[in-house]
Amino acid sequence: MPSAPEKVFRRLLDLMLKKEMDAVADLWAADGTAEFPFAAGDAPRRLTGREEVRGYLAGYPELLDVREVAALTVRPTEDADTAVIEWTAEGRAVRTGERYRLDYVVVLTVREEQITVYRDYWSPLATARAAGRLPELIASLDRDDVS
C-alpha cells in the first residue's frame, strides 16, 4: 500500500502529464511551500502558499511538455508523512521541439493529503538547456541584482 506522500506525488505526476496545472496547485495546503534550493537566475527559491505555487505552475506547459515519467523511486523516511522521491521526466521543450530527459529529487511532506513541503532538487542548467533558455539563464546570472 503506497504511503500518503507517494499517493499525493503520483497524483501530482498524473495531473502534470495531463497539463492540469491548476489541479496540481490544488494539491498544496493553503500555506504549503515549494522550495528550490538549486534555483538560479530569475527562478524563485521559495514559494509560500497554494496561490504562489499556482502562479508559478501556470506557464510550465509552455516551457516543457512532460510526456512520460521514465523512472520513479519513492524512499520512505522515519516520518510517515515525508518521503524522498527520485524521478525522471521525459518530453519535449516547447520552444525548440527538442526531446529532453531531466532528473529530480524531491523531499515531500504531506498532511491530510495536501502538500505542506515540496523541496525540489533539480539542475537549473539542465532545465534551461532542455527548455531552450540557457542564454537567458546565463544572462540573468551576470546581473548585479541577482543574489
N, C-alpha and C positions, 0 to 999 in steps of 0.2 A: 504494500500500500504506500503510495507516494506521500511524502511529508507535505505539510502546508506550504512551505516555500517552493517546493518542486511543483505542486499543483498550480500555484499562482504564476510561477515562471513559465510553465508550459502553456498556460492560458495567454500570457503576455506574448509568447512566440507565435501562437496561433493567430492572435489579433494582428501582430506585425505583418505576418505573411499575407493577411487579408487587407492590409493597409488601413485598418480601422484604428487610427491613432487616437481619436477621442476615447474610444473604448480602452485602449492601452492606458491612457492617463487616468481613466476611472478606476483602475486597479490600485492607484495610490490612495493612502489615507489623506484626509484633508490637510494634515500637517506633515505628511511624509516628505522625505528628502530624496534627492538623486544627487550623488556625488561622483565627480570625475577627476580623481587625483592626478591623472596624467594629462589633463586637458592643456592645450597650448593655444597661443594666439588669441583669437576672439571667442573661443569656445568657453562657455561657463564652467566653473569648477564645482559649483553647488547650486542646486535649485531647491527652493523651500516651498512646499505646498503643491497640491494637485494642479492648481491653475498655472503655476510656473512650469511644471512638467508638461502640461497640455500645450502651452505656448512653444516650448522647446521642441516638442514632437511634431507640431503642425506641419513643418516643412520637410520632415525627414524623408517622406516618399518622393520628394522632388530631387533629393540628393542620391539616395541609394535605394535601389529596387531589390529588396531582400526576397529571394525566390526559394531558398532552401536553408534548412538548418542541417549542416553537414555532419556535425558532431555535437553531442550534449552529454556532459557528465555532471551529476549532482553529488556533491560531497556533504553529508550531514555534519553538523557540529554538535558540541555538547548542549547547546541551546536549541531545543526543538523548533524554535521559531526562526532560526538562522541556518542558511546553507551557503556553501561556496559552489558556484556553478561555472563550469568551463564550457564554452560553446563556440561554434564556428558558423558564421553566416556566409552564404554564397549568393551571388546575384549579379546585377549589372549596375554600373554607375549611370545615372540618368544623363548627366552632362556629356559623357563620352561614348556611352554604349558599351564600354569595355566590361568584361567579366571581372569579378573580384572575389576574393576569399579573405575574410577577416576573423581573427580570433579575439575572444573576450574572456575575461574572468570577472564574475560578478559576486559580490557578497550581498546576499539578500536577507532581509529580516521582514517578516510579516506578522501582523496581529489581526485577528478576526478576519482573515482572508484578504487583508489590504496591505500594501507595501508601506512600511514605515521607514526603511532604509534600503536604498539601492545604490551600492558603491560599485562603479563600473571601471575596471582597469583595462584600457584599450590604448592602442598606439595612435596618437594623433597624426604621425607621419604616414603610417599605412592607410589610415582612413582618408586623409587628404589626398594621397596618391590615388586611392581607389575611386574617390569621388571626382577626380579631375580638378582638385582645388589646391594642389601643392603650391603653386605660385602665390596664391592668396595667403596660405598659412605662413609661408616664408616671409612675405611682405609684412604680415601682422607681427611677426617676431622682431622685425627690425625697428618697429615704432618705439619711441621712448615711453609712451603712456601705458604699455603693457607690462604688468608685473608678474 
